[in-house]
Amino acid sequence: MSAQTVWNIETAIKAKVAATASLTSIIGTNPVRIYPELREDNGSLPAIVYELNSSAPYLVLSGVPTLTRSSVSLHCLALDKKVSVDIAQKAQAIFADWAQDFYSGPTLKISVKSSRVSTIQTDYQPPADGATHGLYLASLEVVSMHS
């Protein structure tokens, strides 16, 4: 992954996915098909779309908060339900109890202290244009504490 000028929890999640062979073997490597908010028009599948749900400082009784609590949804998209669930299960495994520091050169850009992952929820989106295939979605939420 190229050097990042701005790091946040979304960047960290994208970097973690891009560095995980069990996921990139399904969603591609050049480029990795992980998109913020929306998949590219006519973008290849399978893919992951991530969305920041919330991010707020973790409140402490004294001092300045040094941690942030963020919630990010990962929507695993495929033309086959089994594939979308497989992607979600692999993502669930790598983000459960996730703790990792991300550096750009010698500078620490973001430190993920811990995370938890919600249960996988599945859905189906029928095609809008009457095509024969819709999209299967398997979604999960990653809630993390980071600084």
Helices and strands as residue ranges (DSSP letters): H 9-18, H 21-27, E 34-36, E 47-57, E 68-78, H 81-95, E 100-104, E 107-117, E 121-125, E 135-146
